[in-house]
Amino acid sequence: MDVKTPKSIAGMSLGGGRKENFFFCLLEFFEEKDRWFLTTLKQVRDEDKLDSDAAITHWVDNYQLKQIIVDFPLTKPTCESCDLNCPGTESCHHPVVRGVRSEIDELMAEDRRLQLENPKRYEQQRNYDDEVHFSKNILDKETTEHILSKSFKRRLKKGFIPYWNRPVDFWIWKKYYDQILGTFNLSYDSYGNVSIMLMNRFHYLLRHFPADLSLYESNTYVTLLELFRSKVISKKHLIELDDLNIAPLARIQVAKEIEKKLNLFIYEKDLELIAKNPKAFDSFLLAIAGKQLIQNKVEKISDFGEKNPPKFVVPLFS
């Protein structure tokens, strides 16, 4: 039988220190079976006689990868590439920064307008919104107005810092800030957990990857929320993932739901790795986001006129 070359995508979670035990997760689509398979879930330390950096590049070469999804910021804040005469952050006149700040001002102005027009209804509606919704479809026309949650308003009041924040960060705040905070007790910040050492390491790896390798960025929390919004997993799964005592079982349950509903096959040995190792689970979720990218099931993200559009992948599952 003539076996066609499968499509493939890999996920690799890069967070952690220099000695972190990284996992690679490779998904491949086999046309003769019309199904995706998790064909490889490897820990870096499993590579004999290679340090972790060499193991990563060896793995990319060995599997002839063309696309990888990582959880590392691939684009930089606007200041990094700006050659304008700098007046300071508060007076920044870069068109990209001005575009983001203009949208923030519009959100805040509309929120103030709604508060002044009907203070009682405003407080009732904001309290309702503060309960955190996960479904895109339950908001009616009235609640799509920009009544900002208290937490999101605090985030916006801190402002957009051009040497620290990226336009894609603001886009993610608008769409996921309350949900990530309410579900995982985290505030999204693309560079908040990135150390200088990790940045140096990643830039080193870039120099050793093949020239034809395409890198994309995603986020495991965003992927989990989209899985929930599309009813692939339940709110119970999200809550249990945050409970250290039952998180291993929750990771298995999430993987099995993805397997069942997204035309994927996972071997038992890989399910065990996903259960035992949060990093393996993260890399698996990144690969799932990549699978949706290959199938063109991703959200379009505003670029605010950037020269290099964001390479951030927001997967859609419905």
N, C-alpha and C positions, 0 to 999 in steps of 0.2 A: 504493500500500500504506500502510495506517495504521501508522505507526511509534510504538510506545508509548514513553513517557518512560523512559529507562534509570535504573536505580539507580546511584548513584555514591558513591565514597569517595576521599579524597585523603590522601596521606602527605606529611609535610614534616619533614625533619630540621633542627632548630634549633640544634644545637651549633656552637661556633666564635665568632669575634669579630664586631665590628660590620661589617667589610667582607667577611664570608664570602659566597661565592657560593652562595646557597641554591637548592635544587631543589624543584619541586613535582611530584608524581606523581599523576595522576588515573586511576583505574580506573572503567570504566563497564560495566554489564551491559545487553546488548541482548536483549530477550526474543525478538524475531523470529529471532535467530541462536542463542539459548540459549547465549550465551558472554560471558565477560568480555573486555574489551579495555583495554590500556594506551593511552589516547587522547591523553594529554598528559604529557610529561616536559620541564619547562621550567626553565631557569636564570634566576634573578632578573635578572641583568644583561642578559638578552635584551629586557627591557622598555624601550622607548625613552622618554626624557624623564621617567623616574620613578626616584626613589631606591629603594633596596631595600625599605624599610618600606612606602612607597606602592605598590610593585609587588606586595607580598604581599597587601595588602588589595584592590587592584584585581583580582588574580587570583581571590580568593575571590568578589568581587562578579560578575566577568565570567562565571565558570562556575556561578554560583548554587549554591555549595556549601552543603550542610547538615551535613556531617560531615567532620572532619579528625582524623587521627591524628598526634600529634607525639611527639618523644622528649624532652620537657621535663616536669618534675614539675608536675602540675596541682593536686595537693593539698599542703598544708603540714604541717610537723611539729605535733604536738599543742600545743606551747607557744604557737604563733601565735594560737590562738583560745581559749586557756585564761584564765578570769577567777577562778580559785581563788586563795586566799592561798598563795603559793608557798613551800614549805619547802626548796627546793633540789632539784637533779636526783636525788640519791641517795634522797631521801625523798618523791619525787613520789607523790601519792595520787590523781592523775587516773585515773578508771576505765579509760580506754583504755590508758594506760601500764601500769597495774597488770596488765591483762589480757595484754599482750605479755610483760611481765617474768615473769608467772606461768608462761606457756608455756615461756619460756626456762629457768626454774628446773626445770620438769618434764623437759625434754629433758636437761639436765645431770644431774639426779638419776637418771634412768633409765640414762644412760650410766655413771654411777658405780656403780650397782647391778650392771650387767652386768660391769663391770670387776672388782668385788670377788667376784662369784659364780664367775667362771671366767676368771682373768687370762690364761691361755695362749690359750684360745679367743678371748677379747676381742682380743688383739693380732693373732692370725691373721685374724680377721674384719675388723678395722679396716684392716690392711694390704691386704686384698682390696678393701675399699671405697675406699681411697685411690687405687686404680688408675683410678677415675672411670668410672661407668657412664652410658650415654646412653639406654638403653632402659627404659621404665617396666615392662616385663613380665618382665625377667630376674631380678628379685629374688624369692626364695622367701619363705615365711612367716618363716623364721628371720632372714633379713637385713633384714626390715622393722623389726626392733627398732632403737631409736635408738642405734646405735653410731656415734658422731660421728667424722668425719675429724679429723685434727690441725688442719688449716687452719680448718675450720668451728668447732671448739671454741675456737680462738684468737679467731675473730670473735665468738662468743657471750660469751666472757670479757670482751671490751671493753665489753659491755653495750649497752643500748638508751638512747640519749640523746634525750630528748623535744624538745629544741630543734633537733635535727639529723636524726634518723631519723623515718621515717613507719612506721606499722603495715604498710603494703604492702611496705616495704623488708624487714621481717622475714619476711614471707610469701615474698618472692622469695629471700631467703637460704636458707630451709628447702628450697626446691624446686630452686634453681639455683646456690647459692653455689659448690659444688665443681666443677660442670660449667663455669661461666663462668671460674673461676680456672684449671682444668686445661686448657681448650680455648683460651681467648683470653688467658690470663695477666692477667686483670683481676679486680678485686673490685668487685661491684656496690655503688654508692653513689649514690642518686638526685640528691643535691646536690653530689657530689664534683667534678663538672666544670661546675658552673653558676656563672658569675661574676656579680657584682653588676650589671655592665653588661647581661649577657644577661637577667637577671631584670627589670631596668627596661625593656629593649626589649620583652620578651614582654608585660609588663603594659601597655605603651603600645599594642601591637598589639591586645590584648584590647578596649581601649576603642574600636577602630575596626572590629572585626568585627561582622557583623550579629547582632542579638539572637537570631535563631533558629538560629545556627550551634552545633552540638554539637562540643565538643572532647574527644578521648580521648588517653590516654597509652599508649605501648608502648615496647618496647626491642628493638633489632635483634638483640642476642645471644640474647635469649630466643626470638625468632622463629626464628632459625637453629637453635637447639637443638631446638625443637619440629618444625621441618622435618626434622631428622635423625631424631628419635625416631619420626616417622611414615614414615620411609624415602622421603621426597620427595627428599632429597639424601643424600650419603654422608659418612662421616667424612673421606674424602680431600678432599672439597670444603671442609670446615671447616678442615683443616690448610693447604690451599693458599691460602685466603683470608687467612691470617696471614703468607704469604710474599710480600714486596714484589715479588719478581721475577716471580711468576706470578699474583699477585692479580687483575690485569685479566682474564686468561683464566678464572680461577676464578669471577669475578663473572658472566661470560657463561654459564658452564656451570650455575651455580646458577639464573640467570634462565631458562635453557632448560628445566631440570628442572621448575621451578615452572610454566612455560608448558605443558609437556606433561602434567603430572599434576594441575593445578588449573583446567583448563578456561579457559585464558587465552591471548590472542593479543598478541604484542609485535612491533612493527615493527622492522626492521633498524636504522634510525637511532636508535631508543631503546635497542636492545641495545648499540650503540656508545657511547652516553652512559653507560650503566650500567657498561660496561667501563672507560671512561676516568676516571670521576668517582666516587670513593667516596661522596660526598654524594648523588649520583643513586641509587646502589645502596641507601643507607640509606633514602632516601625511598621507594623502590620496596618495600623490605621492610616499612616502616610501612604502606604502602597495602595490602599483602598481609594484614597483621594486621587492617586495617580491613575487608577483604573477608570475612574469617572472622567478624568481629563482625556484619556485615550478615546473614550466613548462620546466625547464632546458634551458631557453633562456637568457643566460647571457654570458658576455665576460670573457674569460680566462685571468687572471692577473698574470704577472710575480712576482715571490716571491724572486728572487735574492738569493735563498738558505737559506731563513729564517727558523728557527726551527718551528715557528708557521705561516703557510701560511696566507695571508691576508683574512679577512672575508668581504671584500668590494664587494658589488654587483653592477655591471654595467649591467642594463637590456638592452636586445635587443628586438626590436619589429618588425623585419622583417625576 
